[in-house]
Amino acid sequence: KIAMAGDGVNDAPALKQANVGIAVSGATDAARAAADLVLTAPGLSVITRAIEEARRIFERMTGYAIYRVAETARVLLFMALSIIVFDFYPVTAVMVILLALLNDVPIMMIAYDNAPAAQAPVRWNMRRVLTISSTLGVFGVISSFGLFLIARDYLELDEGLVQSLIFLKLLVAGHMTIYLTRNTGAFWMRPWPNWKLVVPCELTQVLGTVAVVYGWFMEPTGWGYALLVWAYALTAFLIASAIKVIAYRLLGTREPA
């Protein structure tokens, strides 16, 4: 792998051929057009900062990819199996829309999250991404069915109330999955989540909880059942965190580029 730094017209061919062409601050337009990386500040030390930031962006992208696959598998598989196996619609159409709206803001804030900069070059390891996301997704399906069976068979709640509890569980557990997928270790390990991610996550969880408790577009559950769902989701979150750590250890560390 070859990196080339230059600033003049005569450097443009070499910048184009290099694996990473770097146009330094004040470079000509020709050098900038041929380069992969354009420095806007003087000196070469900014290259180090650019590499570190690029690796942080890669970590955020990896975390988002794992979250997106896991969350999609968790929600879609649970809904499909509920309809096919139990002939039960776990959420209404309005609940699906609310889930999408309440998930959008926290997902966008992943771009502002704190992420570690890897010490070595990194590349996509799709085997690891798919394995971790599938593991979390399958566990999410199992935990969702656990709550469904408790609400329907043990608590003997009516259909509307069960749907409200399932909606809250999908919302709360889905936001917690963001915290799970942002690193390879336990959820409490540094770097901790940025406040720009934490605040939207918690606010939308609270908003969803209030909607369920007081019955906005759904059957009200009251605070007792809502707190039960929160306790259930937190327990599932801790178990999922342990499963994730074990899965990462079995798969090994990220492959260098």
Contacts in CASP RR format, 6 or more apart in sequence:
PFRMAT RR
TARGET T0000
AUTHOR 0000-0000-0000
METHOD contacts of the structure
MODEL  1
KIAMAGDGVNDAPALKQANVGIAVSGATDAARAAADLVLTAPGLSVITRA
IEEARRIFERMTGYAIYRVAETARVLLFMALSIIVFDFYPVTAVMVILLA
LLNDVPIMMIAYDNAPAAQAPVRWNMRRVLTISSTLGVFGVISSFGLFLI
ARDYLELDEGLVQSLIFLKLLVAGHMTIYLTRNTGAFWMRPWPNWKLVVP
CELTQVLGTVAVVYGWFMEPTGWGYALLVWAYALTAFLIASAIKVIAYRL
LGTREPA
1 19 0 8 1.000
1 20 0 8 1.000
2 18 0 8 1.000
2 19 0 8 1.000
2 20 0 8 1.000
3 18 0 8 1.000
3 19 0 8 1.000
3 20 0 8 1.000
3 21 0 8 1.000
3 22 0 8 1.000
4 11 0 8 1.000
4 14 0 8 1.000
4 15 0 8 1.000
4 17 0 8 1.000
4 18 0 8 1.000
4 20 0 8 1.000
4 21 0 8 1.000
4 22 0 8 1.000
5 21 0 8 1.000
5 22 0 8 1.000
5 23 0 8 1.000
5 24 0 8 1.000
5 44 0 8 1.000
5 47 0 8 1.000
6 14 0 8 1.000
6 15 0 8 1.000
6 21 0 8 1.000
6 22 0 8 1.000
6 23 0 8 1.000
6 24 0 8 1.000
6 27 0 8 1.000
6 31 0 8 1.000
6 35 0 8 1.000
7 23 0 8 1.000
7 24 0 8 1.000
7 26 0 8 1.000
7 27 0 8 1.000
7 28 0 8 1.000
7 31 0 8 1.000
8 27 0 8 1.000
8 28 0 8 1.000
8 30 0 8 1.000
8 31 0 8 1.000
9 28 0 8 1.000
9 30 0 8 1.000
9 31 0 8 1.000
11 27 0 8 1.000
11 31 0 8 1.000
11 34 0 8 1.000
12 28 0 8 1.000
12 30 0 8 1.000
12 31 0 8 1.000
12 33 0 8 1.000
12 34 0 8 1.000
13 34 0 8 1.000
15 21 0 8 1.000
15 22 0 8 1.000
15 23 0 8 1.000
15 31 0 8 1.000
15 34 0 8 1.000
15 35 0 8 1.000
15 36 0 8 1.000
16 34 0 8 1.000
18 36 0 8 1.000
20 36 0 8 1.000
20 37 0 8 1.000
21 34 0 8 1.000
21 35 0 8 1.000
21 36 0 8 1.000
21 37 0 8 1.000
22 35 0 8 1.000
22 36 0 8 1.000
22 37 0 8 1.000
22 38 0 8 1.000
22 39 0 8 1.000
22 47 0 8 1.000
23 31 0 8 1.000
23 32 0 8 1.000
23 34 0 8 1.000
23 35 0 8 1.000
23 37 0 8 1.000
23 38 0 8 1.000
23 39 0 8 1.000
24 39 0 8 1.000
24 42 0 8 1.000
24 43 0 8 1.000
24 44 0 8 1.000
25 39 0 8 1.000
25 40 0 8 1.000
25 41 0 8 1.000
25 42 0 8 1.000
25 43 0 8 1.000
27 35 0 8 1.000
27 38 0 8 1.000
27 39 0 8 1.000
32 38 0 8 1.000
37 47 0 8 1.000
37 50 0 8 1.000
39 46 0 8 1.000
39 47 0 8 1.000
39 50 0 8 1.000
40 46 0 8 1.000
51 117 0 8 1.000
52 117 0 8 1.000
53 117 0 8 1.000
55 117 0 8 1.000
55 118 0 8 1.000
55 122 0 8 1.000
56 115 0 8 1.000
56 116 0 8 1.000
56 117 0 8 1.000
57 115 0 8 1.000
58 118 0 8 1.000
58 122 0 8 1.000
59 115 0 8 1.000
59 116 0 8 1.000
59 117 0 8 1.000
59 118 0 8 1.000
59 183 0 8 1.000
60 110 0 8 1.000
60 111 0 8 1.000
60 113 0 8 1.000
60 115 0 8 1.000
60 182 0 8 1.000
62 124 0 8 1.000
62 129 0 8 1.000
63 110 0 8 1.000
63 181 0 8 1.000
63 182 0 8 1.000
64 107 0 8 1.000
64 110 0 8 1.000
64 181 0 8 1.000
65 129 0 8 1.000
65 133 0 8 1.000
66 129 0 8 1.000
66 132 0 8 1.000
66 133 0 8 1.000
66 136 0 8 1.000
66 181 0 8 1.000
67 107 0 8 1.000
67 110 0 8 1.000
67 133 0 8 1.000
67 177 0 8 1.000
67 178 0 8 1.000
67 180 0 8 1.000
67 181 0 8 1.000
68 133 0 8 1.000
69 129 0 8 1.000
69 130 0 8 1.000
69 133 0 8 1.000
69 134 0 8 1.000
69 137 0 8 1.000
70 132 0 8 1.000
70 133 0 8 1.000
70 134 0 8 1.000
70 136 0 8 1.000
70 137 0 8 1.000
70 140 0 8 1.000
70 177 0 8 1.000
70 181 0 8 1.000
71 103 0 8 1.000
71 137 0 8 1.000
71 174 0 8 1.000
71 177 0 8 1.000
73 133 0 8 1.000
73 134 0 8 1.000
73 137 0 8 1.000
73 138 0 8 1.000
73 141 0 8 1.000
74 136 0 8 1.000
74 137 0 8 1.000
74 140 0 8 1.000
74 141 0 8 1.000
74 144 0 8 1.000
74 170 0 8 1.000
74 173 0 8 1.000
74 174 0 8 1.000
74 177 0 8 1.000
75 99 0 8 1.000
75 170 0 8 1.000
77 137 0 8 1.000
77 138 0 8 1.000
77 141 0 8 1.000
78 90 0 8 1.000
78 140 0 8 1.000
78 141 0 8 1.000
78 144 0 8 1.000
78 145 0 8 1.000
78 170 0 8 1.000
79 89 0 8 1.000
79 90 0 8 1.000
79 91 0 8 1.000
81 141 0 8 1.000
81 145 0 8 1.000
82 88 0 8 1.000
82 89 0 8 1.000
82 90 0 8 1.000
82 145 0 8 1.000
82 148 0 8 1.000
83 89 0 8 1.000
83 90 0 8 1.000
86 148 0 8 1.000
88 148 0 8 1.000
88 152 0 8 1.000
88 159 0 8 1.000
88 162 0 8 1.000
89 163 0 8 1.000
90 144 0 8 1.000
90 148 0 8 1.000
90 162 0 8 1.000
90 163 0 8 1.000
90 166 0 8 1.000
91 99 0 8 1.000
91 163 0 8 1.000
91 166 0 8 1.000
91 167 0 8 1.000
91 170 0 8 1.000
92 163 0 8 1.000
92 218 0 8 1.000
94 217 0 8 1.000
94 218 0 8 1.000
95 163 0 8 1.000
95 167 0 8 1.000
95 217 0 8 1.000
95 218 0 8 1.000
98 167 0 8 1.000
98 208 0 8 1.000
98 211 0 8 1.000
98 217 0 8 1.000
99 167 0 8 1.000
99 170 0 8 1.000
99 171 0 8 1.000
102 171 0 8 1.000
102 204 0 8 1.000
102 207 0 8 1.000
102 208 0 8 1.000
103 171 0 8 1.000
103 174 0 8 1.000
103 175 0 8 1.000
103 204 0 8 1.000
105 200 0 8 1.000
105 204 0 8 1.000
106 175 0 8 1.000
106 178 0 8 1.000
106 197 0 8 1.000
106 200 0 8 1.000
106 201 0 8 1.000
106 204 0 8 1.000
107 178 0 8 1.000
109 194 0 8 1.000
109 196 0 8 1.000
109 197 0 8 1.000
109 200 0 8 1.000
109 201 0 8 1.000
110 178 0 8 1.000
110 182 0 8 1.000
110 197 0 8 1.000
112 194 0 8 1.000
112 196 0 8 1.000
112 197 0 8 1.000
113 182 0 8 1.000
113 193 0 8 1.000
113 194 0 8 1.000
113 196 0 8 1.000
113 197 0 8 1.000
114 191 0 8 1.000
114 192 0 8 1.000
114 193 0 8 1.000
114 194 0 8 1.000
115 182 0 8 1.000
115 191 0 8 1.000
116 183 0 8 1.000
116 191 0 8 1.000
118 254 0 8 1.000
120 256 0 8 1.000
120 257 0 8 1.000
121 256 0 8 1.000
121 257 0 8 1.000
122 254 0 8 1.000
122 255 0 8 1.000
122 256 0 8 1.000
122 257 0 8 1.000
123 255 0 8 1.000
123 256 0 8 1.000
123 257 0 8 1.000
125 254 0 8 1.000
125 255 0 8 1.000
127 251 0 8 1.000
128 248 0 8 1.000
128 251 0 8 1.000
128 252 0 8 1.000
128 254 0 8 1.000
131 247 0 8 1.000
131 251 0 8 1.000
132 181 0 8 1.000
132 244 0 8 1.000
132 247 0 8 1.000
132 248 0 8 1.000
132 251 0 8 1.000
133 181 0 8 1.000
135 243 0 8 1.000
135 244 0 8 1.000
135 247 0 8 1.000
136 177 0 8 1.000
136 180 0 8 1.000
136 181 0 8 1.000
136 240 0 8 1.000
136 243 0 8 1.000
136 244 0 8 1.000
139 236 0 8 1.000
139 239 0 8 1.000
139 240 0 8 1.000
139 243 0 8 1.000
140 173 0 8 1.000
140 236 0 8 1.000
140 240 0 8 1.000
143 173 0 8 1.000
143 232 0 8 1.000
143 236 0 8 1.000
143 239 0 8 1.000
143 240 0 8 1.000
144 166 0 8 1.000
144 169 0 8 1.000
144 170 0 8 1.000
144 173 0 8 1.000
147 165 0 8 1.000
147 166 0 8 1.000
147 169 0 8 1.000
147 229 0 8 1.000
147 232 0 8 1.000
148 162 0 8 1.000
148 166 0 8 1.000
150 232 0 8 1.000
151 157 0 8 1.000
151 161 0 8 1.000
151 162 0 8 1.000
151 165 0 8 1.000
151 166 0 8 1.000
152 162 0 8 1.000
157 165 0 8 1.000
158 219 0 8 1.000
160 218 0 8 1.000
160 219 0 8 1.000
161 219 0 8 1.000
161 221 0 8 1.000
161 225 0 8 1.000
163 218 0 8 1.000
163 219 0 8 1.000
164 212 0 8 1.000
164 215 0 8 1.000
164 218 0 8 1.000
164 219 0 8 1.000
164 220 0 8 1.000
164 221 0 8 1.000
164 225 0 8 1.000
165 212 0 8 1.000
165 221 0 8 1.000
165 225 0 8 1.000
165 228 0 8 1.000
165 229 0 8 1.000
167 212 0 8 1.000
167 218 0 8 1.000
168 208 0 8 1.000
168 209 0 8 1.000
168 212 0 8 1.000
168 221 0 8 1.000
168 226 0 8 1.000
168 229 0 8 1.000
168 230 0 8 1.000
169 229 0 8 1.000
169 232 0 8 1.000
169 233 0 8 1.000
171 204 0 8 1.000
171 205 0 8 1.000
171 208 0 8 1.000
172 205 0 8 1.000
172 209 0 8 1.000
172 229 0 8 1.000
172 230 0 8 1.000
172 233 0 8 1.000
173 233 0 8 1.000
173 236 0 8 1.000
173 237 0 8 1.000
175 201 0 8 1.000
175 204 0 8 1.000
175 205 0 8 1.000
176 233 0 8 1.000
176 234 0 8 1.000
176 237 0 8 1.000
177 240 0 8 1.000
178 197 0 8 1.000
178 201 0 8 1.000
179 187 0 8 1.000
179 193 0 8 1.000
179 201 0 8 1.000
179 237 0 8 1.000
180 187 0 8 1.000
180 237 0 8 1.000
180 240 0 8 1.000
180 241 0 8 1.000
180 244 0 8 1.000
181 244 0 8 1.000
182 193 0 8 1.000
183 189 0 8 1.000
183 191 0 8 1.000
184 245 0 8 1.000
184 248 0 8 1.000
184 254 0 8 1.000
185 244 0 8 1.000
185 245 0 8 1.000
185 248 0 8 1.000
186 241 0 8 1.000
186 245 0 8 1.000
187 237 0 8 1.000
187 241 0 8 1.000
209 226 0 8 1.000
209 230 0 8 1.000
210 216 0 8 1.000
211 217 0 8 1.000
211 218 0 8 1.000
212 218 0 8 1.000
212 220 0 8 1.000
212 221 0 8 1.000
212 222 0 8 1.000
212 226 0 8 1.000
212 229 0 8 1.000
213 220 0 8 1.000
213 221 0 8 1.000
213 222 0 8 1.000
213 223 0 8 1.000
213 226 0 8 1.000
214 220 0 8 1.000
214 222 0 8 1.000
215 221 0 8 1.000
END
